[in-house]
Amino acid sequence: MNNHQSNHAKPRILLVRVPEVELNSSDDMRATAVSGLAVPLGPAYIASTIRHHGQYDVQILDLYLDLFEIYAHSLDHDKSHVLEITRKTLLDSIEDYNPLIVGFSALFSFQHNFVQELADSVKTHYPEIRIYLGGYATIFPQMVMEQIQSLDVLFIGEAESTVLKVLEEENNLRDFAQISGIAYRDRDKIVINNTLSRVMDLEEIPLPAFDLLNTAKYRQILGRSEFPILTSRSCPFSCNYCSSKLYSGRGLRLRNTDSILNEISYLKKEYQLDLLYIRDELFNGNRKHAKTLLRGMIDRQLNISWFDTNAFHVNSLDEEFLDLCKASGCIEAIFAIESGSPRVLKEIMNKRVDLDHAKKMAEHCRKIDLPIQCYFVIGNPGETKEEIHMTIDFAASLSAEGCVFSIATPFPGTQYYELALEKGFLVHAPEDILRMKYMDVNMETDNFTAQWLKDTQYDANIRVNFLENTCLSSNREGLEKARIKYGRIFQQYDFHVIAAIMMGYIDIKLGDVEKGYTIFAKAETLLQNEHVKKAFYKYLSWNTLPTDTFNKWMQSKISGDVF
């Protein structure tokens, strides 16, 4: 590669989205970490910031999108094969583009091994290239810099306010000492400038550079035009398990509602927007701001579907807000309830949730036909088995379309982490904390073992979200929506036998028996994999309509009867 670019050419920067899959997964498929495919907001914001400055040429390499067909068929490829294809794609892109800097974007700690492999590959083949990283490393910059020797600069928190300062120093003496919110190498020494540097006026940030992404391919895979948006940043609360303050500090920063509405209008005109997902940490943290935005969407007749991925703050909900959600096109209200135990909420989580109010708001959602999903966290330090079951039973009582049961994760910088170190609760060694994830057990206390907690969490997931889900008593329209939902889950987790059984069962209920049997056959084939069977086989013994239907189909095959 010739790095002697023309004196008149702008320095080139390649932003790389690291695939949101786990490179080194365990044998327990229930703990597999993988994110659904979605248009990335972070790299698009950083690219627009760099491009707007005018002194650099920037491109985005979206490895997750480009190689999604490989990542989506995890059972067909071993991890070394996936890594090799990803590595080759990255190195080929570098050869073609000839960048001076490669910046990796990785949101989740389970991507750490992937980042390390790719960064080391770049440095080995092109030692003169400078390597940056943003995202998950905010929580543990020292560990990441120590483990990934190829990294030159690591961004802590929001990078829009610091990336241009770093790039300017790259052209000078590389004296980063006065730049907040980064970690870097000074010869053999790792320097951490941990003070957050935030963009206080969000209107200063240019619109995300979605034009640098292959949006047509996203639409092809997802079946509709989906885009993310931010209406605010930060969260004013101090939940003991949450690490958001490390990324964006405290104090809610709001965008101008007219600016947001103009961005939505632009996305609709430019990309034929079908679905908008709000990525705020706390969309309704300022209820007045949120309501003003929703009224603006109604007044402008934007007519788009939307939902808030990070969940509504329950105590900030009221009927008027939910009515506005429904009228403005919200397709699902997500509640951050977190626990069904008042003691756990108050004494362990430091989470302000009125459970009676949560029930009342869930009832109102049913009244106005607004589907709901609820987020819960179990396995908190000091929580009892009885309180965990209280949470699961509370979740089931809400008759929600879905519930996420995360496992308490003691990320560095949180109260949970300090408590886990003090009490000796960590399952893994401290240096393995980089691989922590919400669906795996990271703490074991006197009240429960890691095995019990994982079994209980996954049983709750299968019970509430699949085999006893409220969708089974829905009308045809509800069943069709559920079929799409389970199809998306199966696309994301191609080994999920129960998702496949749900798809097949719903097909049969909808009258397409042949299609249902075809999906059942896929489930039967999956069960021949020993890891899949270990994770899911026990659920076939549960007495539910989907499993009973699948088991009868299996028996009919064995007996030769027509089912």
Secondary structure as the mmCIF struct_conf table of DSSP 4:
data_model
#
loop_
_struct_conf.conf_type_id
_struct_conf.id
_struct_conf.beg_label_comp_id
_struct_conf.beg_label_asym_id
_struct_conf.beg_label_seq_id
_struct_conf.end_label_comp_id
_struct_conf.end_label_asym_id
_struct_conf.end_label_seq_id
TURN_TY1_P TURN_TY1_P1 ASN A 7 HIS A 8
BEND BEND1 ALA A 9 ALA A 9
HELX_LH_PP_P HELX_LH_PP_P1 LYS A 10 PRO A 11
STRN STRN1 ARG A 12 ARG A 17
BEND BEND2 GLU A 20 GLU A 20
STRN STRN2 VAL A 21 VAL A 21
BEND BEND3 LEU A 23 ASN A 24
BEND BEND4 ASP A 27 ASP A 27
HELX_RH_3T_P HELX_RH_3T_P1 MET A 29 ALA A 31
STRN STRN3 VAL A 34 VAL A 34
HELX_LH_PP_P HELX_LH_PP_P2 SER A 35 LEU A 37
BEND BEND5 LEU A 41 LEU A 41
HELX_RH_AL_P HELX_RH_AL_P1 GLY A 42 HIS A 53
BEND BEND6 GLY A 54 GLN A 55
STRN STRN4 ASP A 57 ASP A 62
HELX_RH_AL_P HELX_RH_AL_P2 LEU A 63 ASP A 66
TURN_TY1_P TURN_TY1_P2 LEU A 67 LEU A 67
HELX_RH_AL_P HELX_RH_AL_P3 PHE A 68 TYR A 71
TURN_TY1_P TURN_TY1_P3 ALA A 72 ALA A 72
HELX_RH_3T_P HELX_RH_3T_P2 SER A 74 ASP A 76
BEND BEND7 HIS A 77 HIS A 77
HELX_RH_AL_P HELX_RH_AL_P4 LYS A 79 TYR A 97
BEND BEND8 LEU A 100 LEU A 100
STRN STRN5 ILE A 101 ALA A 106
BEND BEND9 PHE A 108 PHE A 108
HELX_RH_3T_P HELX_RH_3T_P3 SER A 109 GLN A 111
HELX_RH_AL_P HELX_RH_AL_P5 HIS A 112 HIS A 125
TURN_TY1_P TURN_TY1_P4 PRO A 127 GLU A 128
BEND BEND10 ILE A 129 ILE A 129
STRN STRN6 ARG A 130 GLY A 135
HELX_RH_3T_P HELX_RH_3T_P4 TYR A 136 THR A 138
BEND BEND11 ILE A 139 ILE A 139
HELX_RH_AL_P HELX_RH_AL_P6 PRO A 141 GLN A 147
TURN_TY1_P TURN_TY1_P5 GLN A 149 SER A 150
BEND BEND12 ASP A 152 ASP A 152
STRN STRN7 VAL A 153 PHE A 155
BEND BEND13 GLY A 157 GLY A 157
TURN_TY1_P TURN_TY1_P6 GLU A 160 THR A 162
HELX_RH_AL_P HELX_RH_AL_P7 VAL A 163 GLU A 170
TURN_TY1_P TURN_TY1_P7 ASN A 171 LEU A 173
TURN_TY1_P TURN_TY1_P8 ALA A 177 GLN A 178
BEND BEND14 SER A 180 GLY A 181
STRN STRN8 ILE A 182 ASP A 186
TURN_TY1_P TURN_TY1_P9 ARG A 187 ASP A 188
STRN STRN9 LYS A 189 ASN A 193
BEND BEND15 THR A 195 THR A 195
BEND BEND16 MET A 200 ASP A 201
HELX_RH_3T_P HELX_RH_3T_P5 LEU A 202 GLU A 204
BEND BEND17 ILE A 205 ILE A 205
HELX_LH_PP_P HELX_LH_PP_P3 PRO A 206 PRO A 208
HELX_RH_3T_P HELX_RH_3T_P6 PHE A 210 LEU A 212
BEND BEND18 LEU A 213 LEU A 213
HELX_RH_AL_P HELX_RH_AL_P8 THR A 215 LEU A 222
BEND BEND19 GLY A 223 ARG A 224
STRN STRN10 GLU A 226 ILE A 229
BEND BEND20 THR A 231 THR A 231
STRN STRN11 SER A 232 ARG A 233
TURN_TY1_P TURN_TY1_P10 ASN A 240 TYR A 241
HELX_RH_AL_P HELX_RH_AL_P9 SER A 244 SER A 248
BEND BEND21 ARG A 250 GLY A 251
STRN STRN12 ARG A 253 LEU A 254
HELX_RH_AL_P HELX_RH_AL_P10 THR A 257 TYR A 271
STRN STRN13 LEU A 275 ILE A 278
BEND BEND22 GLU A 281 GLU A 281
TURN_TY1_P TURN_TY1_P11 PHE A 283 ASN A 284
BEND BEND23 GLY A 285 ASN A 286
HELX_RH_AL_P HELX_RH_AL_P11 ARG A 287 ASP A 299
TURN_TY1_P TURN_TY1_P12 ARG A 300 GLN A 301
STRN STRN14 SER A 305 ASP A 308
TURN_TY1_P TURN_TY1_P13 THR A 309 ASN A 310
STRN STRN15 PHE A 312 HIS A 313
HELX_RH_3T_P HELX_RH_3T_P7 VAL A 314 SER A 316
HELX_RH_AL_P HELX_RH_AL_P12 GLU A 319 SER A 328
TURN_TY1_P TURN_TY1_P14 GLY A 329 GLY A 329
STRN STRN16 CYS A 330 GLU A 338
BEND BEND24 GLY A 340 GLY A 340
HELX_RH_AL_P HELX_RH_AL_P13 PRO A 342 ARG A 343
HELX_RH_PI_P HELX_RH_PI_P1 VAL A 344 MET A 349
HELX_RH_AL_P HELX_RH_AL_P14 LEU A 355 LYS A 367
TURN_TY1_P TURN_TY1_P15 ILE A 368 ASP A 369
STRN STRN17 ILE A 372 ILE A 378
TURN_TY1_P TURN_TY1_P16 PRO A 381 GLY A 382
HELX_RH_AL_P HELX_RH_AL_P15 LYS A 385 SER A 397
TURN_TY1_P TURN_TY1_P17 LEU A 398 SER A 399
BEND BEND25 GLU A 401 GLU A 401
STRN STRN18 GLY A 402 ILE A 407
HELX_LH_PP_P HELX_LH_PP_P4 ALA A 408 ALA A 408
TURN_TY1_P TURN_TY1_P18 PRO A 412 GLY A 413
BEND BEND26 THR A 414 THR A 414
HELX_RH_AL_P HELX_RH_AL_P16 GLN A 415 LYS A 423
TURN_TY1_P TURN_TY1_P19 GLY A 424 GLY A 424
STRN STRN19 LEU A 426 LEU A 426
BEND BEND27 VAL A 427 HIS A 428
HELX_RH_3T_P HELX_RH_3T_P8 PRO A 430 ARG A 435
TURN_TY1_P TURN_TY1_P20 TYR A 438 MET A 439
BEND BEND28 ASP A 440 ASP A 440
STRN STRN20 MET A 443 MET A 443
STRN STRN21 THR A 445 THR A 445
TURN_TY1_P TURN_TY1_P21 ASP A 446 ASN A 447
STRN STRN22 PHE A 448 PHE A 448
HELX_RH_AL_P HELX_RH_AL_P17 ALA A 450 ILE A 462
HELX_RH_PI_P HELX_RH_PI_P2 ARG A 463 LEU A 467
TURN_TY1_P TURN_TY1_P22 GLU A 468 GLU A 468
HELX_RH_3T_P HELX_RH_3T_P9 THR A 470 SER A 473
HELX_RH_AL_P HELX_RH_AL_P18 ARG A 476 GLN A 492
BEND BEND29 TYR A 493 TYR A 493
TURN_TY1_P TURN_TY1_P23 ASP A 494 PHE A 495
HELX_RH_AL_P HELX_RH_AL_P19 VAL A 497 LYS A 509
TURN_TY1_P TURN_TY1_P24 LEU A 510 GLY A 511
HELX_RH_AL_P HELX_RH_AL_P20 VAL A 513 LEU A 526
TURN_TY1_P TURN_TY1_P25 LEU A 527 GLN A 528
BEND BEND30 ASN A 529 ASN A 529
HELX_RH_AL_P HELX_RH_AL_P21 GLU A 530 PHE A 536
HELX_RH_3T_P HELX_RH_3T_P10 TYR A 537 SER A 541
BEND BEND31 TRP A 542 TRP A 542
HELX_RH_AL_P HELX_RH_AL_P22 LEU A 545 SER A 559
TURN_TY1_P TURN_TY1_P26 GLY A 560 GLY A 560
#
